[in-house]
Amino acid sequence: MKTFRKKYKIKDNQIIIDLPKAFDDISNVIVTIEEDMNDHQKKINMMKKASKDPLFLSDVKEINDDFKFADSDTL
């Protein structure tokens, strides 16, 4: 299976992809569009939102409870 990954700028809600020569003999591909989360402010906003999310907070509590005795163990 061949994989090609590259960031693209969106212009007029369109993306034009020039595939590398390695894809010349391939007639079908799967395209997945993901938002680029490298924007620092977006990450900060997501962390702020997670800090108030009840499901996330219950998961964190459960993990802390699982490891509370391990933290007190000595090596």
C-alpha positions, 0 to 999 in steps of 0.5 A: 500500500502506498501512502502520500501525506502533505499539507494543502492550503484550501482556496475557494473551498477546493484542494488540487492534489498532484500525486507523485509518480509512484501513483501513476499505476493506481486508479483508486485512492481514499482521500481523508480530510483532517483539520490541521490542529497545529494552530496553537490557539486552537489547541489551547481552546480545546484544552480549556474546553476539555477541562470542563468536560464531565466525561473527560474529568471522570476519565482523569479521576478514574485513572488517578484512582487506579494509580494512587497506590502505585505512586506511594510504592517505593522502588 
